[in-house]
Amino acid sequence: MTIDRGEFMSRPFRFGVNLLDLAPADEWRAKCRRAEELGYDVILVPDHLGMPAPFPALVAAAQATERPRVGTFVLNAGFWNPALLAREVATTDALTGGRLELGLGTGYTQAEHEAAGLPYGSPRERVDHLERTVAELDRLLGSDDHRPRPAQSRVPVLIGANGDRMLRLTAEHADIAAFTGARPGDTPGALDPLTAEELDERVARYRARARHRPAPAELNLLIQLVAVTDDPEPVLKPLLERQPGLTLEQAAALPIVLAGPLEDVVAKVRAQRERYGFSYLTVLEPYMEAFAPVLARLRDESA
């Protein structure tokens, strides 16, 4: 398959931060304003038990800020009834002034479903439910009769994917294709990182499925570790302990790892946009400050 590199090299970078820890109202607002000050384009909230409830947290984030969009990253579809989810999406989009981006996924932590008293199901059943959810959201939110109405004519949909069926679903329905850069590990709830070559194959599989799209989707990658440092070895040591088959060099080369001197990290982000098409990067809250100089350098280059 021939990839038009200009298709995604011309797409400007966007940067999101996934906020994991709830805080009292004043601290939550301050944290969101800090993300805006640092230049993040999207403030995101996940969907896990023990973490903030996504929709009220996003409304509060939007009220505290002016520029960033807000989004779920990503909803566990198995937690949600599609009709009730449509109501949440429409209300949140209206209350945030049309700044919502809806991230969806199947969910991968069985213990959370069990704690919520919800069926977990097989991988096939989870993808089936997500596919039904996407179709029902399209039907409900696309109808002028649905109440409440979202502020946007279409709330952008992000789907997090890695497996073949999920990549097909993403190619057919997602405005933003989010790659996890990891696969479920042997330990329940754990994820094993993909190598650069394995991610090549996944992105190529997605592009083959998406070749008939009228317009290309934005491609996203979730970064799991960020450290701007002249000595990345201590930072990578916990990863090496969890992944004993990796060498230090292999760990540093993982697409979901950004660790090294500032110029090297900036160069790696640029190279991954050229190689895979990732113009939208998401970092986790613990790395919000660490990634800020990388964000600033890339923003200055595109100004």
Residue, then its C-alpha position, 0 to 999 in steps of 0.5 A: m500500500t502506498i502512503d501519501r506522507g503529505e496527507f499527515m505531514s501537513r496536519p498540525f500537531r495537537f496535544g492532549v493530557n489525560l487527567l487521572d486524579l480527582a481534586p477539590a473544585d478549586e484544585w481541579r480548576a487550577k489543574c485544568r488552567r495549568a494544562e491550558e497555560l502549558g499549551y495543551d489542546v485537549i483536556l481528557v478524562p478516562d473512564h475507570l472506577g476509582m477515577p473522576a466521573p468523566f462527564p461532570a469532570l469535563v464540564a468543570a474543565a470547560q468552565a475553568t478554561e477558554r481554549p482547550r477542547v475536552g474529551t473522554f479518553v476513553l469510555n468503557a462502552g460496557f459501562w454504558n447504555p447507548a440511549l443514556l450515553a447519548r443524553e450524557v454526550a448531548t448535555t455535556d457538549a451543550l454545557t461545554g459550548g461544543r467543545l466535546e470529543l467523544g472517545l470510545g473503547t471496549g474496556y479491558t479490565q474485567a475486575e472493574h466490570e465485576a465491581a460494577g455488577l456489569p457483564y464483561g463478556s468475550p472480546r467478540e461480545r465487547v466489540d459487538h457492544l461497542e459497534r452497537t453503541v456507535a451505531e445507536l449514537d449516530r442514529l440518536l444524535g443525528s436525529d433532529d428529534h433527539r432531546p437534548r441536542p448537542a451544540q455541535s452538528r457532529v460530536p467528533v468520535l475517537i475510537g481506541a483500537n488495536g485488534d483487527r475488528m476494532l481497527r475496522l470499526t475505527a476506519e469506518h466510524a472514527d474521526i480520530a483513530a487512537f492507537t494504544g501502542a500496546r496489547p493486553g498482557d498476561t496479567p489481568g488489566a496489564l498492557d504490553p507495549l508494541t515495538a515500532e515494527e509491530l505498530d507499523e503493521r497495526v497502522a498499515r492494517y488500519r490504513a488498508r481498512a480506511r482507504h475508501r474514506p472521503a477524508p483521512a482521520e486524525l491519528n492519535l497515540l497515547i504516550q505512556l512515559v515522558a522524561v526529558t533527561d540526559d540519563p534515561e536509564p533510571v526512568l526506564k528501570p521500572l519499565l524494564e522490570r515489568q518487561p524483562g525481555l527488553t534491553l534498555e535500547q529497545a525500551a527507549a525505542l518503544p513508540i509509547v516512550l519519550a525519554g532522553p534529551l529534549e532535542d532527541v525527544v522532539a526529533k522522535v515525535r517528528a519522526q513518528r508523525e512521518r512514519y505513522g501519521f501520529s499528529y495528535l499525542t496524548v500524555l498521562e497526567p503525571y507527565m503533563e509538566a514533563f512533556a511541556p517543553v516538548l510541546a512548546r518546541l513543536r508548537d514554535e516550529s509550526a508557528 
